[in-house]
Amino acid sequence: MDKESAAHWTILASPPGEPWSGRARYAAAMHFHQRGEMQADVLEIFRYLARLDHEDPVTALRRYHIGADWAARIEAARR
C-alpha cells in the first residue's frame, strides 16, 4: 500500500465518536472508491454516515448486508 492510501486507511478504520470523524471517513472512503477499490454501495454508507460521527460504518455495512469484505478489514485494523 502506498503512503497516501495508508494514511487514508488509518482514517477509514478510525473508531466512531470523534468530532468530524464521519466526514473524514467519508473522504478516505472516496479515495478508495476513486481508485476502483471500493464499490459505490459501500461508499454510499460512508456518505450517509458522514454527518453522524458516533455511528459505526461497520455496523451499517453489516445491517444492509453489503461490503462484508470492507467491514472485516476495518474491524481487523481496529484490533
MODELLER restraints for C-alpha pairs under 7 A, 6 or more apart:
rsr = mdl.restraints
at = mdl.atoms
rsr.add(forms.Gaussian(group=physical.xy_distance, feature=features.Distance(at['CA:8:A'], at['CA:28:A']), mean=4.83, stdev=0.5))
rsr.add(forms.Gaussian(group=physical.xy_distance, feature=features.Distance(at['CA:9:A'], at['CA:28:A']), mean=6.90, stdev=0.5))
rsr.add(forms.Gaussian(group=physical.xy_distance, feature=features.Distance(at['CA:11:A'], at['CA:24:A']), mean=6.64, stdev=0.5))
rsr.add(forms.Gaussian(group=physical.xy_distance, feature=features.Distance(at['CA:11:A'], at['CA:25:A']), mean=5.78, stdev=0.5))
rsr.add(forms.Gaussian(group=physical.xy_distance, feature=features.Distance(at['CA:11:A'], at['CA:28:A']), mean=6.36, stdev=0.5))
rsr.add(forms.Gaussian(group=physical.xy_distance, feature=features.Distance(at['CA:12:A'], at['CA:25:A']), mean=4.67, stdev=0.5))
rsr.add(forms.Gaussian(group=physical.xy_distance, feature=features.Distance(at['CA:12:A'], at['CA:28:A']), mean=5.57, stdev=0.5))
rsr.add(forms.Gaussian(group=physical.xy_distance, feature=features.Distance(at['CA:12:A'], at['CA:29:A']), mean=6.44, stdev=0.5))
rsr.add(forms.Gaussian(group=physical.xy_distance, feature=features.Distance(at['CA:13:A'], at['CA:74:A']), mean=5.11, stdev=0.5))
rsr.add(forms.Gaussian(group=physical.xy_distance, feature=features.Distance(at['CA:13:A'], at['CA:77:A']), mean=6.37, stdev=0.5))
rsr.add(forms.Gaussian(group=physical.xy_distance, feature=features.Distance(at['CA:13:A'], at['CA:78:A']), mean=6.34, stdev=0.5))
rsr.add(forms.Gaussian(group=physical.xy_distance, feature=features.Distance(at['CA:16:A'], at['CA:53:A']), mean=5.81, stdev=0.5))
rsr.add(forms.Gaussian(group=physical.xy_distance, feature=features.Distance(at['CA:16:A'], at['CA:54:A']), mean=4.94, stdev=0.5))
rsr.add(forms.Gaussian(group=physical.xy_distance, feature=features.Distance(at['CA:16:A'], at['CA:55:A']), mean=6.01, stdev=0.5))
rsr.add(forms.Gaussian(group=physical.xy_distance, feature=features.Distance(at['CA:16:A'], at['CA:56:A']), mean=5.50, stdev=0.5))
rsr.add(forms.Gaussian(group=physical.xy_distance, feature=features.Distance(at['CA:17:A'], at['CA:53:A']), mean=5.29, stdev=0.5))
rsr.add(forms.Gaussian(group=physical.xy_distance, feature=features.Distance(at['CA:17:A'], at['CA:54:A']), mean=4.25, stdev=0.5))
rsr.add(forms.Gaussian(group=physical.xy_distance, feature=features.Distance(at['CA:18:A'], at['CA:53:A']), mean=6.39, stdev=0.5))
rsr.add(forms.Gaussian(group=physical.xy_distance, feature=features.Distance(at['CA:19:A'], at['CA:53:A']), mean=6.22, stdev=0.5))
rsr.add(forms.Gaussian(group=physical.xy_distance, feature=features.Distance(at['CA:20:A'], at['CA:53:A']), mean=6.17, stdev=0.5))
rsr.add(forms.Gaussian(group=physical.xy_distance, feature=features.Distance(at['CA:21:A'], at['CA:53:A']), mean=5.44, stdev=0.5))
rsr.add(forms.Gaussian(group=physical.xy_distance, feature=features.Distance(at['CA:22:A'], at['CA:49:A']), mean=6.07, stdev=0.5))
rsr.add(forms.Gaussian(group=physical.xy_distance, feature=features.Distance(at['CA:22:A'], at['CA:50:A']), mean=4.14, stdev=0.5))
rsr.add(forms.Gaussian(group=physical.xy_distance, feature=features.Distance(at['CA:22:A'], at['CA:51:A']), mean=5.77, stdev=0.5))
rsr.add(forms.Gaussian(group=physical.xy_distance, feature=features.Distance(at['CA:22:A'], at['CA:52:A']), mean=5.92, stdev=0.5))
rsr.add(forms.Gaussian(group=physical.xy_distance, feature=features.Distance(at['CA:22:A'], at['CA:53:A']), mean=4.53, stdev=0.5))
rsr.add(forms.Gaussian(group=physical.xy_distance, feature=features.Distance(at['CA:23:A'], at['CA:50:A']), mean=4.41, stdev=0.5))
rsr.add(forms.Gaussian(group=physical.xy_distance, feature=features.Distance(at['CA:23:A'], at['CA:51:A']), mean=6.32, stdev=0.5))
rsr.add(forms.Gaussian(group=physical.xy_distance, feature=features.Distance(at['CA:25:A'], at['CA:46:A']), mean=6.79, stdev=0.5))
rsr.add(forms.Gaussian(group=physical.xy_distance, feature=features.Distance(at['CA:26:A'], at['CA:46:A']), mean=4.91, stdev=0.5))
rsr.add(forms.Gaussian(group=physical.xy_distance, feature=features.Distance(at['CA:26:A'], at['CA:47:A']), mean=5.63, stdev=0.5))
rsr.add(forms.Gaussian(group=physical.xy_distance, feature=features.Distance(at['CA:26:A'], at['CA:50:A']), mean=5.79, stdev=0.5))
rsr.add(forms.Gaussian(group=physical.xy_distance, feature=features.Distance(at['CA:29:A'], at['CA:43:A']), mean=6.09, stdev=0.5))
rsr.add(forms.Gaussian(group=physical.xy_distance, feature=features.Distance(at['CA:29:A'], at['CA:46:A']), mean=6.85, stdev=0.5))
rsr.add(forms.Gaussian(group=physical.xy_distance, feature=features.Distance(at['CA:30:A'], at['CA:43:A']), mean=6.72, stdev=0.5))
rsr.add(forms.Gaussian(group=physical.xy_distance, feature=features.Distance(at['CA:32:A'], at['CA:38:A']), mean=5.47, stdev=0.5))
rsr.add(forms.Gaussian(group=physical.xy_distance, feature=features.Distance(at['CA:33:A'], at['CA:39:A']), mean=6.33, stdev=0.5))
rsr.add(forms.Gaussian(group=physical.xy_distance, feature=features.Distance(at['CA:33:A'], at['CA:40:A']), mean=7.00, stdev=0.5))
rsr.add(forms.Gaussian(group=physical.xy_distance, feature=features.Distance(at['CA:33:A'], at['CA:43:A']), mean=6.81, stdev=0.5))
rsr.add(forms.Gaussian(group=physical.xy_distance, feature=features.Distance(at['CA:42:A'], at['CA:66:A']), mean=6.69, stdev=0.5))
rsr.add(forms.Gaussian(group=physical.xy_distance, feature=features.Distance(at['CA:42:A'], at['CA:67:A']), mean=5.69, stdev=0.5))
rsr.add(forms.Gaussian(group=physical.xy_distance, feature=features.Distance(at['CA:45:A'], at['CA:57:A']), mean=6.72, stdev=0.5))
rsr.add(forms.Gaussian(group=physical.xy_distance, feature=features.Distance(at['CA:45:A'], at['CA:60:A']), mean=6.97, stdev=0.5))
rsr.add(forms.Gaussian(group=physical.xy_distance, feature=features.Distance(at['CA:45:A'], at['CA:61:A']), mean=6.93, stdev=0.5))
rsr.add(forms.Gaussian(group=physical.xy_distance, feature=features.Distance(at['CA:46:A'], at['CA:57:A']), mean=6.44, stdev=0.5))
rsr.add(forms.Gaussian(group=physical.xy_distance, feature=features.Distance(at['CA:49:A'], at['CA:55:A']), mean=6.72, stdev=0.5))
rsr.add(forms.Gaussian(group=physical.xy_distance, feature=features.Distance(at['CA:58:A'], at['CA:71:A']), mean=4.97, stdev=0.5))
rsr.add(forms.Gaussian(group=physical.xy_distance, feature=features.Distance(at['CA:61:A'], at['CA:67:A']), mean=5.91, stdev=0.5))
rsr.add(forms.Gaussian(group=physical.xy_distance, feature=features.Distance(at['CA:61:A'], at['CA:68:A']), mean=6.90, stdev=0.5))
rsr.add(forms.Gaussian(group=physical.xy_distance, feature=features.Distance(at['CA:61:A'], at['CA:71:A']), mean=6.53, stdev=0.5))
rsr.add(forms.Gaussian(group=physical.xy_distance, feature=features.Distance(at['CA:62:A'], at['CA:68:A']), mean=6.72, stdev=0.5))
